[in-house]
Amino acid sequence: MYFLEILKEMDNRHQDEIEILYAEANELLSIVVASIKTLRNREDQR
């Protein structure tokens, strides 16, 4: 996601598209983190 922040600062013409991509990346990251937490909780219960 860091590269999207850099790209956003460098390219003013595509701000809207970059913000959409940033939001999508953030949502995907949240899903991955939640999945890892779920897996760890299941492993701890065994």
mmCIF file of the N, C-alpha and C atoms, coordinates in Angstrom:
data_MODEL
# 
_entry.id   MODEL 
# 
loop_
_atom_site.group_PDB 
_atom_site.id 
_atom_site.type_symbol 
_atom_site.label_atom_id 
_atom_site.label_alt_id 
_atom_site.label_comp_id 
_atom_site.label_asym_id 
_atom_site.label_entity_id 
_atom_site.label_seq_id 
_atom_site.pdbx_PDB_ins_code 
_atom_site.Cartn_x 
_atom_site.Cartn_y 
_atom_site.Cartn_z 
_atom_site.occupancy 
_atom_site.B_iso_or_equiv 
_atom_site.pdbx_formal_charge 
_atom_site.auth_seq_id 
_atom_site.auth_comp_id 
_atom_site.auth_asym_id 
_atom_site.auth_atom_id 
_atom_site.pdbx_PDB_model_num 
ATOM 1   N N  . MET A 1 1  ? 0.814   -1.180  0.000   1.00 0.00 ? 1  MET A N  1 
ATOM 2   C CA . MET A 1 1  ? 0.000   0.000   0.000   1.00 0.00 ? 1  MET A CA 1 
ATOM 3   C C  . MET A 1 1  ? 0.869   1.260   0.000   1.00 0.00 ? 1  MET A C  1 
ATOM 4   N N  . TYR A 1 2  ? 2.083   1.093   0.456   1.00 0.00 ? 2  TYR A N  1 
ATOM 5   C CA . TYR A 1 2  ? 2.986   2.235   0.483   1.00 0.00 ? 2  TYR A CA 1 
ATOM 6   C C  . TYR A 1 2  ? 3.217   2.779   -0.922  1.00 0.00 ? 2  TYR A C  1 
ATOM 7   N N  . PHE A 1 3  ? 3.340   1.860   -1.885  1.00 0.00 ? 3  PHE A N  1 
ATOM 8   C CA . PHE A 1 3  ? 3.583   2.319   -3.257  1.00 0.00 ? 3  PHE A CA 1 
ATOM 9   C C  . PHE A 1 3  ? 2.392   3.107   -3.798  1.00 0.00 ? 3  PHE A C  1 
ATOM 10  N N  . LEU A 1 4  ? 1.187   2.812   -3.346  1.00 0.00 ? 4  LEU A N  1 
ATOM 11  C CA . LEU A 1 4  ? 0.023   3.588   -3.778  1.00 0.00 ? 4  LEU A CA 1 
ATOM 12  C C  . LEU A 1 4  ? 0.085   5.010   -3.219  1.00 0.00 ? 4  LEU A C  1 
ATOM 13  N N  . GLU A 1 5  ? 0.574   5.139   -1.998  1.00 0.00 ? 5  GLU A N  1 
ATOM 14  C CA . GLU A 1 5  ? 0.723   6.473   -1.422  1.00 0.00 ? 5  GLU A CA 1 
ATOM 15  C C  . GLU A 1 5  ? 1.747   7.289   -2.208  1.00 0.00 ? 5  GLU A C  1 
ATOM 16  N N  . ILE A 1 6  ? 2.847   6.649   -2.570  1.00 0.00 ? 6  ILE A N  1 
ATOM 17  C CA . ILE A 1 6  ? 3.871   7.338   -3.360  1.00 0.00 ? 6  ILE A CA 1 
ATOM 18  C C  . ILE A 1 6  ? 3.313   7.719   -4.728  1.00 0.00 ? 6  ILE A C  1 
ATOM 19  N N  . LEU A 1 7  ? 2.630   6.783   -5.354  1.00 0.00 ? 7  LEU A N  1 
ATOM 20  C CA . LEU A 1 7  ? 2.048   7.048   -6.668  1.00 0.00 ? 7  LEU A CA 1 
ATOM 21  C C  . LEU A 1 7  ? 1.039   8.192   -6.605  1.00 0.00 ? 7  LEU A C  1 
ATOM 22  N N  . LYS A 1 8  ? 0.265   8.229   -5.547  1.00 0.00 ? 8  LYS A N  1 
ATOM 23  C CA . LYS A 1 8  ? -0.725  9.291   -5.376  1.00 0.00 ? 8  LYS A CA 1 
ATOM 24  C C  . LYS A 1 8  ? -0.065  10.661  -5.282  1.00 0.00 ? 8  LYS A C  1 
ATOM 25  N N  . GLU A 1 9  ? 1.077   10.714  -4.602  1.00 0.00 ? 9  GLU A N  1 
ATOM 26  C CA . GLU A 1 9  ? 1.796   11.980  -4.479  1.00 0.00 ? 9  GLU A CA 1 
ATOM 27  C C  . GLU A 1 9  ? 2.450   12.392  -5.795  1.00 0.00 ? 9  GLU A C  1 
ATOM 28  N N  . MET A 1 10 ? 2.835   11.420  -6.598  1.00 0.00 ? 10 MET A N  1 
ATOM 29  C CA . MET A 1 10 ? 3.546   11.722  -7.834  1.00 0.00 ? 10 MET A CA 1 
ATOM 30  C C  . MET A 1 10 ? 2.620   12.028  -9.006  1.00 0.00 ? 10 MET A C  1 
ATOM 31  N N  . ASP A 1 11 ? 1.429   11.443  -8.996  1.00 0.00 ? 11 ASP A N  1 
ATOM 32  C CA . ASP A 1 11 ? 0.535   11.555  -10.152 1.00 0.00 ? 11 ASP A CA 1 
ATOM 33  C C  . ASP A 1 11 ? -0.789  12.188  -9.729  1.00 0.00 ? 11 ASP A C  1 
ATOM 34  N N  . ASN A 1 12 ? -0.960  13.450  -10.013 1.00 0.00 ? 12 ASN A N  1 
ATOM 35  C CA . ASN A 1 12 ? -2.176  14.159  -9.623  1.00 0.00 ? 12 ASN A CA 1 
ATOM 36  C C  . ASN A 1 12 ? -3.344  13.892  -10.560 1.00 0.00 ? 12 ASN A C  1 
ATOM 37  N N  . ARG A 1 13 ? -3.070  13.350  -11.722 1.00 0.00 ? 13 ARG A N  1 
ATOM 38  C CA . ARG A 1 13 ? -4.137  13.141  -12.706 1.00 0.00 ? 13 ARG A CA 1 
ATOM 39  C C  . ARG A 1 13 ? -5.065  11.989  -12.352 1.00 0.00 ? 13 ARG A C  1 
ATOM 40  N N  . HIS A 1 14 ? -4.575  11.033  -11.583 1.00 0.00 ? 14 HIS A N  1 
ATOM 41  C CA . HIS A 1 14 ? -5.347  9.814   -11.319 1.00 0.00 ? 14 HIS A CA 1 
ATOM 42  C C  . HIS A 1 14 ? -5.657  9.635   -9.832  1.00 0.00 ? 14 HIS A C  1 
ATOM 43  N N  . GLN A 1 15 ? -5.888  10.715  -9.140  1.00 0.00 ? 15 GLN A N  1 
ATOM 44  C CA . GLN A 1 15 ? -6.139  10.674  -7.704  1.00 0.00 ? 15 GLN A CA 1 
ATOM 45  C C  . GLN A 1 15 ? -7.322  9.768   -7.349  1.00 0.00 ? 15 GLN A C  1 
ATOM 46  N N  . ASP A 1 16 ? -8.426  9.913   -8.076  1.00 0.00 ? 16 ASP A N  1 
ATOM 47  C CA . ASP A 1 16 ? -9.635  9.138   -7.768  1.00 0.00 ? 16 ASP A CA 1 
ATOM 48  C C  . ASP A 1 16 ? -9.400  7.642   -7.918  1.00 0.00 ? 16 ASP A C  1 
ATOM 49  N N  . GLU A 1 17 ? -8.737  7.253   -9.002  1.00 0.00 ? 17 GLU A N  1 
ATOM 50  C CA . GLU A 1 17 ? -8.479  5.836   -9.238  1.00 0.00 ? 17 GLU A CA 1 
ATOM 51  C C  . GLU A 1 17 ? -7.542  5.253   -8.181  1.00 0.00 ? 17 GLU A C  1 
ATOM 52  N N  . ILE A 1 18 ? -6.553  6.033   -7.809  1.00 0.00 ? 18 ILE A N  1 
ATOM 53  C CA . ILE A 1 18 ? -5.605  5.564   -6.803  1.00 0.00 ? 18 ILE A CA 1 
ATOM 54  C C  . ILE A 1 18 ? -6.293  5.413   -5.446  1.00 0.00 ? 18 ILE A C  1 
ATOM 55  N N  . GLU A 1 19 ? -7.181  6.332   -5.118  1.00 0.00 ? 19 GLU A N  1 
ATOM 56  C CA . GLU A 1 19 ? -7.922  6.228   -3.853  1.00 0.00 ? 19 GLU A CA 1 
ATOM 57  C C  . GLU A 1 19 ? -8.799  4.984   -3.828  1.00 0.00 ? 19 GLU A C  1 
ATOM 58  N N  . ILE A 1 20 ? -9.398  4.641   -4.951  1.00 0.00 ? 20 ILE A N  1 
ATOM 59  C CA . ILE A 1 20 ? -10.211 3.424   -5.041  1.00 0.00 ? 20 ILE A CA 1 
ATOM 60  C C  . ILE A 1 20 ? -9.329  2.191   -4.831  1.00 0.00 ? 20 ILE A C  1 
ATOM 61  N N  . LEU A 1 21 ? -8.180  2.163   -5.496  1.00 0.00 ? 21 LEU A N  1 
ATOM 62  C CA . LEU A 1 21 ? -7.254  1.043   -5.332  1.00 0.00 ? 21 LEU A CA 1 
ATOM 63  C C  . LEU A 1 21 ? -6.750  0.941   -3.891  1.00 0.00 ? 21 LEU A C  1 
ATOM 64  N N  . TYR A 1 22 ? -6.490  2.080   -3.280  1.00 0.00 ? 22 TYR A N  1 
ATOM 65  C CA . TYR A 1 22 ? -6.026  2.101   -1.893  1.00 0.00 ? 22 TYR A CA 1 
ATOM 66  C C  . TYR A 1 22 ? -7.093  1.513   -0.963  1.00 0.00 ? 22 TYR A C  1 
ATOM 67  N N  . ALA A 1 23 ? -8.338  1.886   -1.184  1.00 0.00 ? 23 ALA A N  1 
ATOM 68  C CA . ALA A 1 23 ? -9.437  1.363   -0.368  1.00 0.00 ? 23 ALA A CA 1 
ATOM 69  C C  . ALA A 1 23 ? -9.575  -0.144  -0.554  1.00 0.00 ? 23 ALA A C  1 
ATOM 70  N N  . GLU A 1 24 ? -9.466  -0.612  -1.784  1.00 0.00 ? 24 GLU A N  1 
ATOM 71  C CA . GLU A 1 24 ? -9.549  -2.048  -2.054  1.00 0.00 ? 24 GLU A CA 1 
ATOM 72  C C  . GLU A 1 24 ? -8.404  -2.792  -1.380  1.00 0.00 ? 24 GLU A C  1 
ATOM 73  N N  . ALA A 1 25 ? -7.211  -2.250  -1.477  1.00 0.00 ? 25 ALA A N  1 
ATOM 74  C CA . ALA A 1 25 ? -6.051  -2.883  -0.850  1.00 0.00 ? 25 ALA A CA 1 
ATOM 75  C C  . ALA A 1 25 ? -6.220  -2.936  0.662   1.00 0.00 ? 25 ALA A C  1 
ATOM 76  N N  . ASN A 1 26 ? -6.766  -1.897  1.226   1.00 0.00 ? 26 ASN A N  1 
ATOM 77  C CA . ASN A 1 26 ? -7.008  -1.863  2.668   1.00 0.00 ? 26 ASN A CA 1 
ATOM 78  C C  . ASN A 1 26 ? -8.030  -2.921  3.075   1.00 0.00 ? 26 ASN A C  1 
ATOM 79  N N  . GLU A 1 27 ? -9.078  -3.092  2.283   1.00 0.00 ? 27 GLU A N  1 
ATOM 80  C CA . GLU A 1 27 ? -10.074 -4.115  2.572   1.00 0.00 ? 27 GLU A CA 1 
ATOM 81  C C  . GLU A 1 27 ? -9.479  -5.515  2.476   1.00 0.00 ? 27 GLU A C  1 
ATOM 82  N N  . LEU A 1 28 ? -8.663  -5.746  1.452   1.00 0.00 ? 28 LEU A N  1 
ATOM 83  C CA . LEU A 1 28 ? -8.017  -7.050  1.313   1.00 0.00 ? 28 LEU A CA 1 
ATOM 84  C C  . LEU A 1 28 ? -7.074  -7.329  2.475   1.00 0.00 ? 28 LEU A C  1 
ATOM 85  N N  . LEU A 1 29 ? -6.340  -6.314  2.891   1.00 0.00 ? 29 LEU A N  1 
ATOM 86  C CA . LEU A 1 29 ? -5.452  -6.475  4.032   1.00 0.00 ? 29 LEU A CA 1 
ATOM 87  C C  . LEU A 1 29 ? -6.241  -6.820  5.292   1.00 0.00 ? 29 LEU A C  1 
ATOM 88  N N  . SER A 1 30 ? -7.369  -6.183  5.482   1.00 0.00 ? 30 SER A N  1 
ATOM 89  C CA . SER A 1 30 ? -8.220  -6.470  6.645   1.00 0.00 ? 30 SER A CA 1 
ATOM 90  C C  . SER A 1 30 ? -8.722  -7.909  6.619   1.00 0.00 ? 30 SER A C  1 
ATOM 91  N N  . ILE A 1 31 ? -9.084  -8.398  5.455   1.00 0.00 ? 31 ILE A N  1 
ATOM 92  C CA . ILE A 1 31 ? -9.553  -9.777  5.317   1.00 0.00 ? 31 ILE A CA 1 
ATOM 93  C C  . ILE A 1 31 ? -8.436  -10.757 5.653   1.00 0.00 ? 31 ILE A C  1 
ATOM 94  N N  . VAL A 1 32 ? -7.241  -10.492 5.154   1.00 0.00 ? 32 VAL A N  1 
ATOM 95  C CA . VAL A 1 32 ? -6.101  -11.371 5.422   1.00 0.00 ? 32 VAL A CA 1 
ATOM 96  C C  . VAL A 1 32 ? -5.777  -11.382 6.908   1.00 0.00 ? 32 VAL A C  1 
ATOM 97  N N  . VAL A 1 33 ? -5.761  -10.225 7.538   1.00 0.00 ? 33 VAL A N  1 
ATOM 98  C CA . VAL A 1 33 ? -5.460  -10.142 8.969   1.00 0.00 ? 33 VAL A CA 1 
ATOM 99  C C  . VAL A 1 33 ? -6.524  -10.887 9.777   1.00 0.00 ? 33 VAL A C  1 
ATOM 100 N N  . ALA A 1 34 ? -7.782  -10.724 9.426   1.00 0.00 ? 34 ALA A N  1 
ATOM 101 C CA . ALA A 1 34 ? -8.855  -11.429 10.129  1.00 0.00 ? 34 ALA A CA 1 
ATOM 102 C C  . ALA A 1 34 ? -8.712  -12.938 9.958   1.00 0.00 ? 34 ALA A C  1 
ATOM 103 N N  . SER A 1 35 ? -8.329  -13.384 8.778   1.00 0.00 ? 35 SER A N  1 
ATOM 104 C CA . SER A 1 35 ? -8.130  -14.813 8.534   1.00 0.00 ? 35 SER A CA 1 
ATOM 105 C C  . SER A 1 35 ? -6.981  -15.363 9.376   1.00 0.00 ? 35 SER A C  1 
ATOM 106 N N  . ILE A 1 36 ? -5.903  -14.616 9.464   1.00 0.00 ? 36 ILE A N  1 
ATOM 107 C CA . ILE A 1 36 ? -4.765  -15.050 10.281  1.00 0.00 ? 36 ILE A CA 1 
ATOM 108 C C  . ILE A 1 36 ? -5.166  -15.134 11.750  1.00 0.00 ? 36 ILE A C  1 
ATOM 109 N N  . LYS A 1 37 ? -5.906  -14.149 12.225  1.00 0.00 ? 37 LYS A N  1 
ATOM 110 C CA . LYS A 1 37 ? -6.359  -14.171 13.626  1.00 0.00 ? 37 LYS A CA 1 
ATOM 111 C C  . LYS A 1 37 ? -7.256  -15.366 13.886  1.00 0.00 ? 37 LYS A C  1 
ATOM 112 N N  . THR A 1 38 ? -8.157  -15.644 12.951  1.00 0.00 ? 38 THR A N  1 
ATOM 113 C CA . THR A 1 38 ? -9.050  -16.795 13.099  1.00 0.00 ? 38 THR A CA 1 
ATOM 114 C C  . THR A 1 38 ? -8.259  -18.088 13.154  1.00 0.00 ? 38 THR A C  1 
ATOM 115 N N  . LEU A 1 39 ? -7.292  -18.242 12.281  1.00 0.00 ? 39 LEU A N  1 
ATOM 116 C CA . LEU A 1 39 ? -6.458  -19.441 12.261  1.00 0.00 ? 39 LEU A CA 1 
ATOM 117 C C  . LEU A 1 39 ? -5.701  -19.600 13.572  1.00 0.00 ? 39 LEU A C  1 
ATOM 118 N N  . ARG A 1 40 ? -5.129  -18.522 14.076  1.00 0.00 ? 40 ARG A N  1 
ATOM 119 C CA . ARG A 1 40 ? -4.393  -18.576 15.334  1.00 0.00 ? 40 ARG A CA 1 
ATOM 120 C C  . ARG A 1 40 ? -5.305  -18.940 16.503  1.00 0.00 ? 40 ARG A C  1 
ATOM 121 N N  . ASN A 1 41 ? -6.522  -18.386 16.499  1.00 0.00 ? 41 ASN A N  1 
ATOM 122 C CA . ASN A 1 41 ? -7.477  -18.712 17.581  1.00 0.00 ? 41 ASN A CA 1 
ATOM 123 C C  . ASN A 1 41 ? -7.863  -20.193 17.530  1.00 0.00 ? 41 ASN A C  1 
ATOM 124 N N  . ARG A 1 42 ? -8.045  -20.717 16.348  1.00 0.00 ? 42 ARG A N  1 
ATOM 125 C CA . ARG A 1 42 ? -8.394  -22.142 16.207  1.00 0.00 ? 42 ARG A CA 1 
ATOM 126 C C  . ARG A 1 42 ? -7.244  -23.026 16.663  1.00 0.00 ? 42 ARG A C  1 
ATOM 127 N N  . GLU A 1 43 ? -6.015  -22.628 16.340  1.00 0.00 ? 43 GLU A N  1 
ATOM 128 C CA . GLU A 1 43 ? -4.859  -23.403 16.766  1.00 0.00 ? 43 GLU A CA 1 
ATOM 129 C C  . GLU A 1 43 ? -4.707  -23.367 18.291  1.00 0.00 ? 43 GLU A C  1 
ATOM 130 N N  . ASP A 1 44 ? -5.009  -22.228 18.903  1.00 0.00 ? 44 ASP A N  1 
ATOM 131 C CA . ASP A 1 44 ? -4.898  -22.112 20.363  1.00 0.00 ? 44 ASP A CA 1 
ATOM 132 C C  . ASP A 1 44 ? -5.950  -22.945 21.073  1.00 0.00 ? 44 ASP A C  1 
ATOM 133 N N  . GLN A 1 45 ? -7.090  -23.184 20.442  1.00 0.00 ? 45 GLN A N  1 
ATOM 134 C CA . GLN A 1 45 ? -8.168  -23.954 21.063  1.00 0.00 ? 45 GLN A CA 1 
ATOM 135 C C  . GLN A 1 45 ? -7.875  -25.451 21.051  1.00 0.00 ? 45 GLN A C  1 
ATOM 136 N N  . ARG A 1 46 ? -6.944  -25.883 20.253  1.00 0.00 ? 46 ARG A N  1 
ATOM 137 C CA . ARG A 1 46 ? -6.631  -27.328 20.170  1.00 0.00 ? 46 ARG A CA 1 
ATOM 138 C C  . ARG A 1 46 ? -5.701  -27.743 21.250  1.00 0.00 ? 46 ARG A C  1 
# 
